[in-house]
Amino acid sequence: MAEFTYEITERIAVLSTNARGWERQLNMISWNGNAPKYDIRDWSPDGSRMAKGISLTAEELKTLRDILNDMEL
């Protein structure tokens, strides 16, 4: 498996916490030294492990926001 690096440049919000203490977080993360992106994924209680997630550019996040605003939730 290829190695990668990441840096959490801004912690924005905790969206939820599961029974095991893992938190679903919205953060700004720089992957492999690239420009930071918005990132949603689960993190272990001590922050040492992460689950699969999704990274979005600002434009993609704006598009998602618009879609969610149009939905009846």
Steps between C-alpha positions, in 0.01 A plus 500: 500500500635843408587731786324831541528797729235727639475808716179618663521873438165587662257308719156628406239283673409166653192371318435196721659252741434127490480252790870416470595867536596556137407846377377592152677829438504777242857626464728673253776253409804533279572162338857434381591869527222614265258786562261421789155360421187460710497149638230291669606173668500312830795533738595280795467652849874578519517622138761242401279306256253598231229328301418546134354837423448759233698812411335790319625819341330824602304493174384141556395588855300798372327274246418248774366781721272618220371146441433450872324838525264390220421167669214453741669340800 
